[in-house]
Amino acid sequence: MNVGAGSRSTAAVFLILTLFIADTAVGQDDRIASELKDAISKNPSTLGMVHAYLDAEKKWLEEIDHAISGLKGKLASEQWLALEESQKIWMAYRESELNAQGKIFGRMRGTMWQLTAASSRMELARSRASTTQLCPNVTGTMNDRLA
């Protein structure tokens, strides 16, 4: 068995899955998902894909910050305090999760695990961004019902 051919086929399968995942994320945020897909298409090397995922993670973290800062004046005091506390807990969870993933993926052999780690980092941020982006839509409804 040719090891080089197996590595190439594994990389090809991962690239196809990566592009599929990027396509499914388009509904969440067209801009970030589109930029991720474009970056991977332009540089489908392992390093290129890792950088694309890390860039997307950075953008999702910026979306979280933007969404939370935009809620400060819109939420009642107790709602804002709850969101602040939730964000602090999420940040601690994120650090713990990234630490665990680093120890797990860091011991794995093969470049696929570098991609898996980078993708996982991005998905963690994307998930939180999706939650915080829902808050402006929910707060109006909640405040109307509480009044």
C-alpha positions as CSV (number, residue, x, y, z in Angstrom):
1,M,0.0,0.0,0.0
2,N,1.4,3.4,-1.0
3,V,1.3,5.6,2.2
4,G,1.4,8.8,0.1
5,A,-1.7,7.8,-1.9
6,G,-3.6,7.0,1.3
7,S,-2.6,10.3,2.8
8,R,-3.8,12.1,-0.3
9,S,-7.1,10.3,-0.4
10,T,-7.7,11.0,3.3
11,A,-6.9,14.7,2.7
12,A,-9.3,14.7,-0.3
13,V,-12.1,13.2,1.8
14,F,-11.4,15.8,4.6
15,L,-11.5,18.6,2.1
16,I,-14.8,17.5,0.7
17,L,-16.2,17.2,4.2
18,T,-14.8,20.6,5.1
19,L,-16.4,22.3,2.1
20,F,-19.7,20.5,3.0
21,I,-19.5,21.8,6.6
22,A,-18.7,25.3,5.3
23,D,-21.7,25.1,3.0
24,T,-24.1,24.1,5.9
25,A,-22.8,27.0,8.0
26,V,-23.9,29.5,5.3
27,G,-27.4,29.8,6.9
28,Q,-25.7,31.0,10.2
29,D,-23.6,33.7,8.7
30,D,-23.1,33.9,5.0
31,R,-20.1,36.2,5.2
32,I,-17.9,34.1,7.5
33,A,-18.9,30.8,6.0
34,S,-18.3,32.1,2.5
35,E,-14.9,33.5,3.5
36,L,-14.0,30.1,5.1
37,K,-15.0,28.3,1.9
38,D,-13.1,30.7,-0.3
39,A,-10.0,30.5,1.9
40,I,-10.1,26.7,1.8
41,S,-10.6,26.7,-2.0
42,K,-7.6,29.0,-2.5
43,N,-5.3,27.1,-0.2
44,P,-6.4,23.5,0.3
45,S,-3.2,22.5,2.0
46,T,-3.3,21.3,5.6
47,L,-1.7,24.5,6.8
48,G,-4.0,26.6,4.5
49,M,-7.1,24.9,5.9
50,V,-5.9,25.3,9.5
51,H,-5.4,29.0,9.0
52,A,-8.8,29.3,7.3
53,Y,-10.5,27.7,10.3
54,L,-8.5,29.8,12.8
55,D,-9.4,33.0,10.9
56,A,-13.1,32.0,10.9
57,E,-12.9,31.3,14.7
58,K,-11.5,34.8,15.2
59,K,-14.4,36.3,13.2
60,W,-17.0,34.3,15.2
61,L,-15.4,35.5,18.4
62,E,-15.7,39.1,17.1
63,E,-19.4,38.3,16.3
64,I,-19.9,37.2,19.9
65,D,-18.4,40.4,21.2
66,H,-20.4,42.5,18.8
67,A,-23.7,40.8,19.7
68,I,-23.1,41.0,23.4
69,S,-22.0,44.7,23.4
70,G,-25.1,45.5,21.2
71,L,-27.3,44.0,23.9
72,K,-26.1,46.2,26.8
73,G,-28.6,49.0,26.4
74,K,-31.4,46.7,25.3
75,L,-31.6,44.3,28.2
76,A,-33.0,44.9,31.6
77,S,-30.4,45.0,34.4
78,E,-31.1,41.5,35.6
79,Q,-31.0,40.2,32.0
80,W,-27.7,41.9,31.3
81,L,-26.1,40.6,34.5
82,A,-27.3,37.1,33.6
83,L,-25.8,37.4,30.1
84,E,-22.5,38.7,31.5
85,E,-22.3,35.8,33.9
86,S,-23.2,33.4,31.2
87,Q,-20.4,34.8,29.0
88,K,-17.9,34.5,31.8
89,I,-18.8,30.9,32.3
90,W,-18.7,30.2,28.6
91,M,-15.3,31.7,28.3
92,A,-14.0,29.5,31.2
93,Y,-15.7,26.5,29.5
94,R,-14.1,27.4,26.2
95,E,-10.6,27.6,27.8
96,S,-11.2,24.2,29.5
97,E,-12.5,22.6,26.3
98,L,-9.6,24.0,24.2
99,N,-7.1,22.7,26.8
100,A,-8.6,19.2,26.7
101,Q,-8.8,19.2,22.9
102,G,-5.2,20.3,22.7
103,K,-4.1,17.4,24.9
104,I,-6.2,14.9,23.0
105,F,-5.6,16.1,19.4
106,G,-1.9,16.9,20.2
107,R,-1.2,13.3,20.8
108,M,-2.8,12.0,17.6
109,R,-0.7,11.2,14.6
110,G,-1.5,12.6,11.2
111,T,-2.3,16.0,9.8
112,M,-6.0,15.3,9.9
113,W,-6.0,16.0,13.6
114,Q,-4.6,19.5,13.1
115,L,-7.6,20.2,10.9
116,T,-10.0,18.6,13.4
117,A,-8.6,20.7,16.2
118,A,-8.9,23.9,14.2
119,S,-12.4,23.0,13.0
120,S,-13.5,22.2,16.5
121,R,-12.2,25.6,17.8
122,M,-14.2,27.4,15.1
123,E,-17.4,25.4,15.8
124,L,-17.2,26.2,19.5
125,A,-17.1,29.9,18.7
126,R,-19.7,29.6,15.9
127,S,-22.1,27.9,18.3
128,R,-21.8,30.6,20.9
129,A,-22.2,33.3,18.3
130,S,-25.4,31.7,17.0
131,T,-26.8,31.8,20.6
132,T,-25.8,35.4,21.3
133,Q,-27.1,36.5,17.9
134,L,-30.6,35.1,18.8
135,C,-30.7,37.4,21.9
136,P,-31.8,40.6,20.2
137,N,-34.8,38.8,18.6
138,V,-35.8,37.1,21.9
139,T,-35.4,40.2,24.1
140,G,-38.1,42.2,22.4
141,T,-40.5,39.3,22.8
142,M,-39.5,38.7,26.4
143,N,-39.8,42.3,27.4
144,D,-43.2,42.7,25.7
145,R,-44.4,39.7,27.7
146,L,-42.9,40.9,30.9
147,A,-44.5,44.3,30.7
